[in-house]
Amino acid sequence: MKDKKTSIAVIGGGISGLTAAYWLMKKGHSITLFEKKSQVGGSIITERTEGYLVDYGPNSTLETSTALTELIRELGLEGQKIYGNEASNKRYIVRDGNLHPVPMKPGSFLTTRLFSLRSKLGLLMEPFIRPTAGDDISLADFVRHRLGDEFLDYAINPFVAGVYAGDPEKLSTSAAFPKLYALEKKYGSLIRGAIGGARERKKRNEVAKDRAKLFSFRDGMEVLPNKLAEKIGSGIVLNAEIKKIFSLEDGFQLDYLQHNKAARENFDRVLVAIPSKPLASLVGPLNPGFAAELKSIYYPPVAVVFTGFRASDVIRPLDGFGFLVPEIERRQILGSIWSSTIFPGRAPEGHVAFTTFVGGTRQPENTEMNETLLLKLVIDELNDLVGLRNEPVFTRMKKWAEAIPQYNVGYGKIQDLFTHMENEFPGLFIAGNIRKGISVGDSILCAHETVQKMNET
Ligand SMILES: Cc1cc2nc3c(=O)[nH]c(=O)nc-3n(C[C@H](O)[C@H](O)[C@H](O)COP(=O)(O)OP(=O)(O)OC[C@H]3O[C@@H](n4cnc5c(N)ncnc54)[C@H](O)[C@@H]3O)c2cc1C
């Protein structure tokens, strides 16, 4: 990076923009972070009230990178960090109206009623199945080819609903699940890849990513963006929506509205970390083709419905992370996590809490119901699946009109365009959950890599 203090604008105060701004500031640069809302955090929103702790966006994330672990330590948040309760390793999937534990060990896989004997035996053939052709196939086609229909319906479909609120028929294997895709490419089989990968990791003394621990903070996910905002301090400009970016000879000009008042400022460099639609309108004048691709990214709506019950009013023991619902089961919710089992302090003494997800690509129309109907729908489903003796004593909900970007087939082309834009406009950088993965951990890793790239050029 240039020796002189570089002025950098970071656009977007979600976790991507905040972590990038923090790391850039530490490098000694003059940072201005523009956030259009009156608070930072983006998708991360926590509310603590009446003894409940509600996370309306991410409830937890995985400790997937050393960058993330280091960041938390450096911010002094180690004491706030909490790992998922041991019980939450148990996860359920709905089949024929019952909750079946996801088999985590070979023994439980052999005895589970989640998959038929035929599918279980079929798995033995997986190492001998030829690799999929082409480099961009849907996750559904990939799984059907390697593992068969039943694994698609009762493992992958609900898993994808839980992570992306998405549709495996549309999601791209290589863009949305690059590690899975790489296993097949490198080893020719998922099973051989799992064994080979484990051996290689052992040699390199690494921990498998799929064993990464799930964590949050005692006071909810918002702790992280709030602490970052505290560190960045006066570098953050709230209620400031960037409207246009102009490329100048020696930097960029940003036109923005702050409290609806027009303003303009110049910077040496710009890092953008906002969703694809606002990004499209910003970069439209720079590259209309790129803007059109960005506009085509689909974000399904998701409603998050949080309900608190007296523990004695819930019939089934909440002895796990929660459950996911396969599409083939034809239910009205995507899944429900048992928030008070996973982390302590999410519900008052003697009470339990569920966070239930509705909508996604599967049933976007369900999010359009009014709140009374939506709540009834969730209570009916919970009653059916876990058994309720009474109404909830606490409820909260949030509808996300555009929740999570879908890395559908063809997404690789858009990912290439990010790099193309950065090359075409030196000094412009793009991060955020549209670039390299949608989780909080992925977003932070992408911000970290982007900052490293900025340090090197
Ligand atoms: C309901 C839900 C549940 C989720 N669950 C999980 C989970 O359990 N675990 C997990 O790891 N991940 C989860 N995720 C995904 C994860 O939360 C997000 O992908 C991640 O937080 C995205 O961060 P970001 O900073 O890239 O984007 P965002 O959080 O979208 O932040 C972008 C910011 O940019 C601002 N902005 C937009 N336009 C402009 C503009 N023109 N000028 C200035 N500012 C602008 C926005 O106001 C926003 O604050 C979930 C997401 C949702 C919605």
The ligand as a MOL file (V3000), in Angstrom:
LIG
                    3D

  0  0  0     0  0            999 V3000
M  V30 BEGIN CTAB
M  V30 COUNTS 53 58 0 0 0
M  V30 BEGIN ATOM
M  V30 1 C -32.4980 -14.1030 8.6740 0
M  V30 2 C -31.0350 -14.3540 8.4900 0
M  V30 3 C -30.4300 -15.3840 9.1910 0
M  V30 4 C -29.0640 -15.6360 9.0440 0
M  V30 5 N -28.4810 -16.6170 9.7880 0
M  V30 6 C -27.1330 -16.7750 9.7540 0
M  V30 7 C -26.4870 -17.6400 10.6760 0
M  V30 8 O -27.1250 -18.2580 11.5280 0
M  V30 9 N -25.1340 -17.7570 10.6150 0
M  V30 10 C -24.3760 -17.0490 9.7130 0
M  V30 11 O -23.1510 -17.1900 9.7230 0
M  V30 12 N -24.9700 -16.2020 8.8210 0
M  V30 13 C -26.3130 -16.0380 8.8300 0
M  V30 14 N -26.9210 -15.1460 7.9880 0
M  V30 15 C -26.1090 -14.4740 6.9480 0
M  V30 16 C -25.2590 -13.3190 7.4910 0
M  V30 17 O -25.9030 -12.6970 8.5630 0
M  V30 18 C -25.0280 -12.2500 6.4150 0
M  V30 19 O -24.6830 -12.8290 5.1810 0
M  V30 20 C -23.9260 -11.2810 6.8270 0
M  V30 21 O -24.2210 -10.7310 8.1000 0
M  V30 22 C -23.8090 -10.2050 5.7450 0
M  V30 23 O -22.9990 -9.1580 6.1380 0
M  V30 24 P -22.6080 -7.9940 5.0990 0
M  V30 25 O -21.8910 -6.9620 5.8590 0
M  V30 26 O -21.9170 -8.5860 3.9330 0
M  V30 27 O -23.9990 -7.4340 4.5310 0
M  V30 28 P -25.1990 -6.7270 5.2910 0
M  V30 29 O -25.3590 -7.2640 6.6530 0
M  V30 30 O -26.3510 -6.8070 4.3540 0
M  V30 31 O -24.7250 -5.2090 5.4390 0
M  V30 32 C -24.7520 -4.3030 4.3720 0
M  V30 33 C -24.9330 -2.8980 4.9490 0
M  V30 34 O -24.8420 -1.9520 3.8890 0
M  V30 35 C -25.7830 -0.9160 4.1260 0
M  V30 36 N -26.0430 -0.2430 2.8260 0
M  V30 37 C -26.7310 -0.7270 1.7700 0
M  V30 38 N -26.7150 0.1660 0.7600 0
M  V30 39 C -25.9710 1.2240 1.1790 0
M  V30 40 C -25.5720 2.4560 0.5770 0
M  V30 41 N -25.9210 2.7730 -0.6890 0
M  V30 42 N -24.8270 3.3280 1.3070 0
M  V30 43 C -24.4590 3.0250 2.5800 0
M  V30 44 N -24.8170 1.8610 3.2050 0
M  V30 45 C -25.5450 0.9790 2.5030 0
M  V30 46 C -26.9740 -1.6570 4.6990 0
M  V30 47 O -27.8380 -0.7670 5.3970 0
M  V30 48 C -26.2930 -2.6880 5.6070 0
M  V30 49 O -26.0990 -2.1850 6.9220 0
M  V30 50 C -28.2970 -14.8530 8.1250 0
M  V30 51 C -28.9040 -13.7970 7.4150 0
M  V30 52 C -30.2570 -13.5460 7.5890 0
M  V30 53 C -30.8870 -12.3940 6.8590 0
M  V30 END ATOM
M  V30 BEGIN BOND
M  V30 1 1 1 2
M  V30 2 1 2 3
M  V30 3 2 2 52
M  V30 4 2 3 4
M  V30 5 1 4 5
M  V30 6 1 4 50
M  V30 7 2 5 6
M  V30 8 1 6 7
M  V30 9 1 6 13
M  V30 10 2 7 8
M  V30 11 1 7 9
M  V30 12 1 9 10
M  V30 13 2 10 11
M  V30 14 1 10 12
M  V30 15 2 12 13
M  V30 16 1 13 14
M  V30 17 1 14 15
M  V30 18 1 14 50
M  V30 19 1 15 16
M  V30 20 1 16 17
M  V30 21 1 16 18
M  V30 22 1 18 19
M  V30 23 1 18 20
M  V30 24 1 20 21
M  V30 25 1 20 22
M  V30 26 1 22 23
M  V30 27 1 23 24
M  V30 28 2 24 25
M  V30 29 1 24 26
M  V30 30 1 24 27
M  V30 31 1 27 28
M  V30 32 2 28 29
M  V30 33 1 28 30
M  V30 34 1 28 31
M  V30 35 1 31 32
M  V30 36 1 32 33
M  V30 37 1 33 34
M  V30 38 1 33 48
M  V30 39 1 34 35
M  V30 40 1 35 36
M  V30 41 1 35 46
M  V30 42 1 36 37
M  V30 43 1 36 45
M  V30 44 2 37 38
M  V30 45 1 38 39
M  V30 46 1 39 40
M  V30 47 2 39 45
M  V30 48 1 40 41
M  V30 49 2 40 42
M  V30 50 1 42 43
M  V30 51 2 43 44
M  V30 52 1 44 45
M  V30 53 1 46 47
M  V30 54 1 46 48
M  V30 55 1 48 49
M  V30 56 2 50 51
M  V30 57 1 51 52
M  V30 58 1 52 53
M  V30 END BOND
M  V30 END CTAB
M  END
